[in-house]
Amino acid sequence: MYAVIRTGGKQYRVAQGDVLRVEKLPQAAGESVTFSDVLLVGGDSLKIGQPLVAGAKVEAKVTDHGAGKKIIIFKFRRRKNYRRKTGHRQPYSTIEITGITG
């Protein structure tokens, strides 16, 4: 059984036991989280939501928090003595899918 969930403005195809990185969640490491924005549930029979599948939930456990690779932003205007260098590391949460109900 698999499902397509929506979190952090992105969609993910998940199955039980999957480990994936999503946008940072407010739960602490070790806590469980429930995703109710389920767009599709597949397996023996396919259930497609319009836009969400009624009564479907995906249970997950937050295993870790972290920050991604640093991205350098360099702004430059030639002949104007204008240079700005900044960096950004996008925060993420690592989750493990524990169950899908639908």
BELZI-V583510 format. One record per backbone hydrogen bond with DSSP energy under -0.5 kcal/mol. CO is the residue of the C=O (numbers start at 1). NH is the residue of the N-H. Records with the same first field share a line. If there is no record, write none. Layout:
CO = NH ; NH
This chain:
1 = 16
2 = 42
3 = 5 ; 14
4 = 39 ; 40
5 = 12
7 = 10
10 = 7
12 = 5 ; 14
14 = 3
15 = 18
18 = 97
20 = 95
22 = 93
28 = 31
31 = 62
33 = 60
34 = 36
35 = 58
36 = 38
37 = 6 ; 39
38 = 53
39 = 49
40 = 4
41 = 47
42 = 2
46 = 48
47 = 41
52 = 50 ; 54
53 = 56
57 = 101
58 = 35
59 = 98 ; 99
60 = 33
61 = 63 ; 96
62 = 30
64 = 94
66 = 92
71 = 88
72 = 74
73 = 75 ; 86
75 = 84
77 = 80 ; 82
81 = 83
82 = 77
84 = 75 ; 86
86 = 73
88 = 71
90 = 68
91 = 24
92 = 66
93 = 22 ; 95
94 = 63 ; 64
95 = 20
96 = 61
97 = 17
99 = 59
101 = 57
